[in-house]
């Protein structure tokens, strides 16, 4: 559901329409669906840079600058 409805249908098509893919850095939250093997493979296939799961701080708003935005 997440891969098909969110990433493929909406996010990646929006990025391709309005931005250069190499200018995008995707920072998913730690939902398990965001780091499934299929999702990771798709992001790599589309050349989308993203925060690796092991580098994504859990529940630490101070470490996630976007929380202050």
N, C-alpha and C positions, 0 to 999 in steps of 0.2 A: 504494500500500500504506500509506504513512505517513498520508496524508490520510484514507483510509477506515477503516483499522483502528485507528489511534492517536487521531487528532483527533476524527473524527465519532463513532466507535463508543464511545470511552472517555473521552477528556479533556473534550470540550465537554459531553457528557451528564453527566459527574460534576460539572463546574462548575455547570451549570444546576440540578442536583439539590441541591447542598450550599452554593452560594454565589450571590451576585449577580454577574452577568457584569461589571458596572462596577467591582467590587472586585478584579478579577483582573488581574495584569500577567504576561504570558507571556514567559519568557526562554528561547528555544530555543538549543541549541548551534549550531555553524556547519555542521552537515551540510547538504549541498546540497538534500536533500529537504525540510528545514525552511523553506527560503526559495524553493521553487518558486513559479511564478506562480499555480498552482491553490491552493496552501496559503495564500499571502498573500491572495488574493481571498477565500477561505473565512473566514479570520480577520477580515478587514475586514467581510465580510457578517454575521458573528456579533457584531460590535462588540467583539472581544477586543483589548485593548491589548497590544502586543508590542514587543520590542526590534528596531529596524530592523537589517538586516544590516550596514550601514555603521557603526552605533553599537555593534555587538557585538564586544568585544575578542577577538582570537584568541590563545589560549595565554598569557594573562596572568592567572594566578590572583589576583594582588594587586588587580586591577581588578574582579574578580567577587566581590563580598562573599559570595555564597552558598557559595563554595569554603571559607570559614572557618567556616561554620555547623556 
